[in-house]
Amino acid sequence: MEKTWPIESEERYVTTSFGNTFMRISGPLDAPPLLLLPGGGSNSVIWNANIEALSDEYRTYALDNIYDYGRSVYMRKIETGKDYADWLDELADSLNLSDDIRLMGYSYGGWVASQYAIQHQERVAKLVLIAPASTILPFPSEYLVQMLQSIIPVRYFKSKIMYWVWADLANMGEWGKGLVEARIDYFQLALKSFKFKQSVNPLVLNDEEIRGIRIPVLHVVGENETAYNAKDAVSRLISLNPEIRSVILDGTGHDLMFTHTDTLNHILHEFLHGD
């Protein structure tokens, strides 16, 4: 999958008390920092469709999660959302980032980003949650069943969930279907190559946590999202914290970064540039 990375980037390992974190760094040296957190069972390459646009005006740090598949190597178990927040705070210190961090997470990475923003709100300038896992609403039972089945190292189960959560991409002809198949191949290889780790269960933020967010937040979700009902998620955010901006993209679901790349990049730039 590294062959799909579209721009020249510095590859770096940064040491923390939780282990060595691998990252791809791109963009102008003096540009504002933007940390990118991947989805669960993924790594930094998940940003390959967006990284070129994001790196035009930001110093991007695309991370491999310390406790997931990828080139990061953990030394301590990650057991809570606070552990993730502590890990990211150590990274920010090691990278000499100021208290002006832009933080963006996709799927499980969105939940991780929310944990950091709650714990260290003073360091985050802007927060972007792209189809965040849990975080706003709990997973429906069907989603949990499919997720549990996908851990079984049989291609059928991984194929079943990927063609469900990335259904809109799969319906975009041979190109889209090829991306879905490549993702399934990646997961199959990862299951064979890495020791299984029980990831931290992403919890839904409580009302007070959402009300207490005082930094600019953008939430982007596809109308066909399978992890929760998109309209219900937006309604909860609006009712608790109307300052949070939410965008629902038509004709897509959890695969919105690939089906609606240009549209999403425009929305992200508009938000990151805004006051």
N, C-alpha and C positions, 0 to 999 in steps of 0.2 A: 504493500500500500504506500510505502514511502515514495515510490516512483510517481505517485500522483501529486506530490507536493509541488506547487506551481512556481515558487519563487525561491531565490537564494536565501538561506537562513543560517544563522550561527547555531550549532548544536552544542548545548552546554549541560553539564551536571552541576547541581547546587546541593550542598550538603546541609541537612537539618538533623535534628535529634530523632526524626522519624525515618531517616534514610536519605538516599541520594535521589534527587528529583531530576528527571530528564526534561528538557524543554527545547523548543525551536524559537529562536529570537529573530525578529525581522523588523524592518522599518527604520526611520531616521533615528540616529543616536539621541538627539535632543527632543524627540517628540514625546508627548504625554504617554505614560505607561498604560497598557491594556492587557490584562491577564485573561487568558482563555482556558476554560475548564471543560474537558471532554465529557461525553456521556458515559454511562456505566458500560463496562465490558469493552471500552474503546480506548483511544489514546489521542495524542495531539493531531494526528492526521485527519481526524474527523472534520477539522476546520479547513480542509483543502479547497473547498468551493468558495470560502469567504476570506481567506487569509490575504490574498493579494489586495483586495479592496480595503480591508481593515489596516493593512500595513502601509498604505499610502501616507497617512497622516498620524499614525500612532506607532509607538514602539511596542510591538506585540510579543507576548510571551505565551506560546502555546504549550501547555503543560501535559505531561503524562501523569495521570493520577498516581499518587504514591502507593495506593493500595488497590491496584487494578492491573489489567493487562497493559503491557508497554515496557519501556526501557527504564522506568524508575524502579529502584530497589529499596524496599522497606526494611527497616531494622526494628521498628516497634509496630504493634498492631494499632490500627485505627479502629476505635470502638464506639466513638460518639461524634456528633456534629461538632462539639467543642474541640476534639482532637483534630478534625479537619481545619477548623479555624486557627488553631495553634500552628499547624503545619504551614498554612498559607502565610501567617504572620511572620514566621521564621524566614520563609522564602522572601517576603517583601523586605525584611531587614537585610538579608544576605545580598539582595539585588540592589540595595541602597535606594529603594523606592521611597518617594516622599509620601505624605498623607494626602495624595491626590490620585489614588488608584482608580482606574476604570476596570470593573470586574464583570466578566461575561461568562455565563455557563449554559451549556446545552443539556437538557434532560437531567440525568443524575448530577451533572456538573452544575446545573442551575440550583439544585438543592444545596450542594456544597457551597456555592457562591452565596446563597441566602444565609447560611450559617456564619460565614465570615462577616457578612454585612451586619448581622445582628450583634455579633461579638465585638466587632471593631469598626463600628459605623463611622468613627472619627477619621478613619484612614481611606474611606471609600468616597470618591467623588460622584460616581454613577454606577448603577447596578443594572445589568441586563439579564433577564431570565428568558431563555428560549425553550419553550415546551418543557418547563421544569418538572422533573419527576416528583410526584407527591407535592410537597411544598404548599400548595393551595388547597387541593382536595385529595382525599384518599384514593388509592387505586381501586377500580371496580374488581369484583371477584374474578371475572373472566380474564382480566389482565394478569392478576396474580397467578392464576392457574397456568397460563401460557408462559409466564416468566419462569416458574418453577420447572416446567417441562423442558424449557430451553437449556437448562443446565445439564440435562442428560446428553452425553456425548454421542448423539445420533443425529445425523444431518436433518432428518425429517422434522424433528421438533424445532430446531433453529430455523429451518426454512418456513415452517408453519407460522411462527411468530413474526419473522421478518416480512413475509408477504402480507401479513395483517397490518403491522404498524407502519410499513412503508408501502401501502397499497397504491397510493397515488403515484409514487415514483415508478412502481412496477408496471403501471398502466401507461407510461410514457414511451412505449415502443421498446425496441431492442436496447437502446441506450439506457433507459431506466431499469429495465430488467437486468441488464448487465451489472449495474451498480448494486442492485439487491443481491445478486448471486455472488459478487465479489465480497460483499459484507458477510454473507453466510460462510464463504470460504475462510474469511479472516477469523470468524468466531470458532470455526472448527479447528483451525490451526492453533488458536490461542488456548482452547480447551486441552489440546494435546501438549502444548509447550509450557504452560504455567501451572504451578501448584494451585489447587483451588483455595480461594480465600472467601470467607463469609463476609460480604460487604455490609456496611452499616445500613440498617433499614432507614430509608429517608422518611422523616416524619413531617406531618402537616404542621405548618406554623400556626400557633394559636392566635386568637383575636388580638391579644395585647402585643404580640410580636409584630403583627402586621400594622397595627395602629402606631406602633413606636418607630416605624421606619420614617426617617426625616430627610433622607437623601433622595435624589431623583432616581426613579425606578421605571424601567420599561419591561413589560411582559408581552411576549409575542407567542401566539399559539395558532395552530391550524384548526379550521372548523371541524375537521375529521379526526381530531386528536383521540387516540384510543386509551390514554392513561387517565383521562377524566373528561367530563363534559366541558368543552371550551367556554360556552356561554355561562354556565354555572360558576366556573372559575373566575371569569371576569366580573360577574355580579358580586361575588364574595369580596373581591379586591376593592371594587368601587364602594361597596357598603361600609367597609372598614377603613379604607384609606383612599379617598377620591383623588389624592395627588398622584397615585401610581397610574402610569399610562399603560393601557392595554390595547393590543392590536390583534384582531382575529383575521387570519389570511384565508381567503376562500379557496376551495379546491385542493386542499392539502391537509396533511395531518402531522405526524411525528417526523415526517421526512421533509419538512418545509425548507430546511437549509439547502436541499438539492433540487426540489421542484420549483422553488420560488427564489432562487439565489439572488438575482438582480433586484427584485422587489425588497427582499429582506435586507440586502446590503444598503439600499437607499434608506430604509427605515432606521437602520442602525446608525448610519452617518448623520441623519437628521437629528436623532436623539443625542448622540454623543457631541454634536456641535452646538446643540441648543443650550439655553441658559438653565 
